[in-house]
């Protein structure tokens, strides 16, 4: 019999992993080969490559390519401070409800009435932040305190955070463009 170096549980001599904690178990060492092994020749150092010039920014390249589909030219510049400027402001319940009303004659504007400004998704940001805080708290409970009861909550919050927040974002962006 041998013992796991991690948890001290007994293991069979031929076992490769501990049945208690799952850690790999040390295997019996084989007798060394009396014949010397040939040494591999050291690899020559790789030559350093010189930069050819400034590469285009990945974000600018991606947004410029997507912008072509809308009939526009060039990269899209997004100001994150302006985009999330409505998050810390106080909003009424009526403002939150107006975000989710769509598809009616009163909520479908004429194309000429649609704003060209970016939507300022304050409700989406708050919901996503709430999910992230809940996820972080559950992560600490599961990882630091070894509380296995937090794992189902961690999975549930992780599974719903982005889809639910994204759904709210689409409703909010639609309501803000009017």
C-alpha positions in Angstrom: 0.0 0.0 0.0 1.0 3.6 -0.6 -0.4 6.8 0.6 -1.4 10.0 -1.2 1.1 12.8 -0.6 -1.8 15.4 -0.8 -4.5 14.0 1.6 -2.8 10.9 3.2 -5.4 8.5 2.0 -4.4 4.8 1.4 -4.1 3.8 -2.3 -3.3 0.5 -4.0 0.3 0.1 -5.2 -0.7 0.2 -8.9 -3.1 3.2 -8.5 -2.2 6.3 -10.6 -4.6 8.7 -8.9 -5.9 9.1 -5.3 -9.5 7.9 -4.9 -10.1 10.5 -2.2 -8.8 13.8 -3.7 -8.0 12.8 -7.3 -4.4 14.0 -7.2 -1.8 12.0 -9.2 0.1 9.5 -7.1 3.9 9.1 -7.4 4.8 5.9 -9.4 7.5 3.5 -8.5 10.7 4.5 -10.2 12.2 2.2 -12.7 15.8 1.1 -12.6 18.0 3.6 -14.5 19.3 2.5 -17.9 23.1 1.9 -17.7 23.6 3.2 -21.2 24.1 6.9 -21.6 21.5 8.7 -23.7 22.7 10.9 -26.5 22.3 14.6 -25.9 20.3 16.6 -28.4 22.2 19.4 -30.1 21.2 22.8 -28.7 18.9 24.8 -31.0 20.4 27.9 -32.5 18.7 31.1 -31.2 15.9 32.5 -33.3 16.6 35.7 -35.1 14.8 38.7 -33.8 12.2 40.1 -36.2 12.0 43.8 -36.7 8.7 45.5 -36.8 7.6 46.4 -40.3 5.5 49.4 -39.3 2.5 50.3 -37.3 -0.1 47.6 -37.6 -3.8 48.7 -37.8 -5.7 48.5 -34.5 -7.9 45.4 -34.3 -10.8 47.4 -33.0 -10.5 49.9 -35.8 -10.2 47.2 -38.4 -13.2 45.3 -37.1 -15.5 48.3 -36.8 -14.5 49.7 -40.2 -15.4 46.3 -41.8 -18.7 46.2 -40.0 -19.4 49.8 -40.8 -19.2 49.1 -44.5 -22.4 47.0 -44.2 -24.3 50.0 -42.9 -23.2 52.1 -45.9 -20.7 54.2 -43.9 -16.9 54.5 -44.1 -14.2 54.3 -41.5 -13.9 53.0 -38.0 -16.5 53.7 -35.3 -15.2 55.6 -32.3 -17.0 54.7 -29.1 -16.7 56.9 -26.0 -17.3 54.5 -23.1 -17.6 57.4 -20.6 -20.4 58.9 -22.6 -22.0 55.5 -23.3 -22.3 54.7 -19.6 -23.0 58.3 -18.3 -26.6 57.5 -17.3 -25.7 54.6 -15.0 -25.1 56.6 -11.8 -28.1 58.9 -12.3 -31.4 58.4 -10.6 -34.2 57.0 -12.8 -37.9 56.6 -12.2 -39.9 53.4 -12.4 -41.7 54.9 -15.4 -38.4 55.3 -17.2 -37.5 51.7 -16.5 -40.9 50.5 -17.7 -40.7 52.5 -20.9 -37.6 50.5 -21.9 -39.6 47.3 -22.2 -42.5 48.6 -24.2 -42.0 47.9 -27.9 -43.8 46.9 -31.0 -46.8 49.3 -30.7 -47.8 52.3 -32.8 -46.7 54.5 -30.0 -43.3 53.0 -29.7 -42.4 52.5 -33.4 -41.1 55.8 -34.7 -40.6 56.9 -38.3 -37.2 56.3 -39.6 -36.5 60.0 -39.8 -37.3 60.3 -36.0 -34.7 57.8 -34.9 -31.7 59.3 -33.2 -28.1 58.9 -34.5 -26.7 59.1 -30.9 -25.5 56.1 -29.0 -27.9 54.6 -26.5 -27.0 55.0 -22.8 -27.8 51.7 -21.2 -28.1 52.5 -17.5 -30.5 49.6 -16.6 -28.4 47.0 -18.5 -25.3 48.2 -16.7 -26.9 48.0 -13.3 -28.3 44.5 -14.0 -24.9 43.2 -15.3 -23.1 44.7 -12.3 -25.5 43.0 -10.0 -24.9 39.7 -11.7 -21.1 40.2 -11.6 -21.3 41.1 -7.8 -23.4 37.9 -7.1 -21.0 35.8 -9.2 -18.0 37.2 -7.3 -19.6 36.6 -3.9 -20.5 33.0 -4.9 -17.0 32.5 -6.3 -15.5 33.6 -2.9 -17.8 31.2 -1.1 -17.0 28.3 -3.3 -13.2 28.9 -3.7 -12.1 30.5 -0.5 -14.5 28.9 2.0 -14.7 25.6 0.2 -18.6 25.8 0.3 -19.9 23.3 -2.2 -23.4 24.7 -1.8 -22.4 27.8 -3.6 -21.5 25.9 -6.8 -25.1 25.6 -8.2 -25.7 29.3 -7.6 -22.4 30.1 -9.3 -23.5 28.0 -12.3 -26.9 29.6 -12.4 -25.7 33.2 -12.1 -23.0 32.6 -14.6 -25.4 31.1 -17.1 -27.9 33.9 -16.9 -25.7 37.0 -16.4 -24.8 37.7 -20.1 -28.0 36.5 -21.8 -30.4 38.3 -19.5 -28.3 41.4 -19.4 -28.0 41.3 -23.2 -31.8 41.0 -23.6 -32.3 44.1 -21.3 -29.6 45.9 -23.4 -31.5 45.3 -26.6 -34.8 46.5 -25.2 -33.1 49.5 -23.6 -31.2 50.4 -26.8 -34.4 50.2 -28.8 -36.2 52.4 -26.3 -33.4 55.0 -26.1 -33.1 55.5 -29.9 -36.5 57.2 -30.1 
